[in-house]
Amino acid sequence: MLKLLLAEADSTSFVALAARSAPLVTAFIARHEAQAAFFRRESENALPVGEADLLYQDMLADIANGDIVEIPLTSALEAEYGAVLRRCLLHSPPVFVRTNDALHLASAKLAGEQEFISADIRQRAAALHLGFTVLP
């Protein structure tokens, strides 16, 4: 999600992928991860003062107008999250997955997504293990 909201070297390819699968579907935690990343970048002087708040407001507007669809925390998501953990961590050998990554993967499963867009190596490995087509 951050590669869509912050200009990075490889953002262009992520924007192109996202455009073909609109609306974007993500876990409820994405807004919180993004806000933390925006403030971290601002604290590192990678963003101008005040830009973190503007980026976060832009993201909230995208959520409000349906360009980004958040999968809320429900009992169904909790069950899918548990299933993701079991399929990954109890596999031999284990496919290591972090808590937030498992929530993102469970959200994608619950939404019926077939593709998973990520630049994170561990998240990509878990997504492949779960049967997603991983992009890029």
N, C-alpha and C positions, 0 to 999 in steps of 0.2 A: 504494500500500500504506500509506503514512504517513497518509493521510486516514482510514484505517480504524482506525489505532492511536493517533493523536493527535487530540484534539478541536480541530477548526478550524471556521471559520464555515460551510464547505460540506460538512463531514464527513457530515451526515445523508443527503444524496443519494448519496454514495459507499457508505455502509453499506447503503442500500436496494438499490443496484445489485449489490453484492457478495452480498447475501443471496439474490438470485434465481439466482446462478450458482455456488453452493457446490459443491464446494470451490473455493477460489481457486487459480489456477495462476500461478506467477511464476518468474522466473529465480533461479538459485542465488545471485546477487549481492544479491538483495533484503534478505536478513538483514543483510548487511554495510552496505548503504546505510541501512537502518533504524537499526542500532546507532549509526552515525556521526551520524545526524540526532537521535537521542535524546540523545546526549551533547552535541551542539551546542546543542540547546534547553535542556538543563540548565545548560550553561555560560553561557547568555544569561539565566538565571533565569526562563525560561518554563516550566520544570518544577521541582518541589521537589527538593531534594538526595536522591539515591538513586532517583528515579523512572525514570531512564534504564535502570538495571539491571532494575527491575521490568518495564518495558515490553518490554525485550528478552527476558526470561525468559517473559513471556506469549506473545510471538511464537514462541519456540522450542517452547513447549507446543502452540500451534496447529499448528505444523509436525509435531510428534511425533504428535498425535492425528488428523492428516489434514485439518484444516480449511484448511490452506495446503499446497499441493503444490509443491515446488521441482523445477524441471527442472534436472538436474545437468549439469555440464560434461562432454560426451562428444564423440566425433568427429562424431556426427550434429549436435549443436548447433554445433560449430565450422563445419561445412559450411553449415548454415542461416544462421549469422552472416555468413559470406562472401557468401552469396546476398543477404541483406538489404543489406549494404554495396554490392554491385554494383547492385542494383535501385534503390537510393536515390541513391548518389553518382555513378553513371555515367549517370543519367537526364539528359536535357536539357530544361529546366534541372535542376541537381542538387537533390535533396531532402536537405537537410543532416540528418544523424543523428549523435548522439554515441555513443561506444563503448558505454556502459552501456545507453543506449536501444536500440541495435541488438541487444544481448544479450537484453533484455526482449522485443523484437519477435520475434527468432529463437526464443526459448523458447515464445512464444505460437503461432507458426507450427508448431513441432515438436509441440506439444501438440494441434494441430488446433483451436485456438480460432478462433471466428468474430468475437467481440467483443473489443475492447480498451478498458479503462477507464484514462483518464489525464486529468490536469489540465494537463499540460505541453504548451505550444503546439507545440514542435518534434517531440516524440514523437507527438503527435496527427497532425501533418501526415504524418510517415513512416508511421504506422499506416494512415491513409487511402490513401496511395499504394500500400501493400502489399495493400489490399483488405479490411482489417478494417472492421467497423462500429464506429465510435468513440463511446464514451459518457463522460460524459453530454453 
